[in-house]
Amino acid sequence: MKMKKVIFSVLLTAAMSTLASADTAAAPLRIVENYAAAEPLAPEGGYVVVLYADGWDKYSKKLIQGFLKDKGIQAALADSVVLEYGVPNLSSDDTNKERAAKLGKLKWVAPNTYPAFVLYDKNGRHYATVTVPYSDRKDKDKIADSITKAKASVQKQLALLEKAKGEQGLAKAKTLGESAAFDNINRPDNIIKMIKEADPEDKSGQVRRLEFSVHNYAEACSQTKDWKATLKEVEDKIDDKSYTEAQRQGLHAIAVGLIRRHGDMNDQKKLPRYLRAMKKIDPKSPLGRSADHAMAIWVNELSLLDGWSPAVLPLDDTPTEIKGPYPIKGAGTYEVTFTYSRGSHQLEIHGVRLYDGTRKVAEDMHVGTTGIKHNKNVYTLEVPDKVKSPRIEAIFHMPKNRDSYGTISIKKK
């Protein structure tokens, strides 16, 4: 009796192990001949048409065969129905008929390069194309990741479209707008029309965002005859939260272009504000990375090395950073001195602040002047401990008369 129990236990363990391995094993790809065979399966993950160049680029077909054997790509395609299609070099009536029979209701989408994965949702709408650039042809992980992310995005998009069916007015417009906000997949069909029906006056701003093209707008701004009015319009768009961060970053770049092309010396002083904001939105983007370079070549800044001049003094009482390097390392008492050298007007200072990154460490706020005569033009900073990333800001009171030049020094007492 005991032996029977042991045998039963072994058999049960083996059976459970077999079931577990069956659950975790990757399901084979569902590769079908044509759309007619694919449609009855009605996959939640949609359809994927795998394109390669038939006959005229054998390497393309070889790549596809290798991709479809890759475990990562198989996992990315697991919930979809896959159709392979070899694209002929030349089109004819016969090849067009063959393609129509192959793809059925799936819209033909020609990629920029072969091979390619053309993704359709469960309703047969094309939502993304993952091409395989020449430089990445061996990077299967990158292909699998792109497919996986696109498929995840379209599931969220479909869920938002379903949610919008039960909404009205602004709520519906915002949900529809969210469904069109995915960067890695196409917008839903007729999305702008649907949003306009829900929000005819565009109170949600979704239509403005979707219809806005930074490139086209930049081209229109370059033709302006009243650049200051155009700059005001650009600033209004920057303040409009309907636009995406990428769109607002592009608007900052347009503002910089307008000022560089048309502005005088005083206008050029607005550049740092736009360039810093452009970088802050996305420091790693091309525009974000270009901001520091533009600051270096286009912006004259207040600095310890060069002191002050009419060209670098601010237009108003906005705190202005004094560029280093600073002789501030450890704790101690430091004096910042403003010394007039020439010019028709004195400089009025209202205070100096020291930051460690964004954290304020010390400040001395009092009114001082420096000109032919000096009055309280030395500012004392009591630094309690080590400062890793020092930044110093000065606050000036700037009248219209600004013909003043001088030097700035920092020393430890």
PyMOL commands that set and color helices and strands:
alter all, ss='L'
color gray80, all
select helices_A, chain A and resi 2-24+35-41+58-67+71-76+93-103+134-136+140-164+169-179+191-198+206-211+214-221+227-239+245-262+265-268+271-281+286-298
alter helices_A, ss='H'
color red, helices_A
select strands_A, chain A and resi 30-32+47-53+81-87+116-120+126-131+320-322+332-342+347-356+359-364+368-370+374-375+378-383+390-397+405-412
alter strands_A, ss='S'
color yellow, strands_A
deselect
rebuild
show_as cartoon
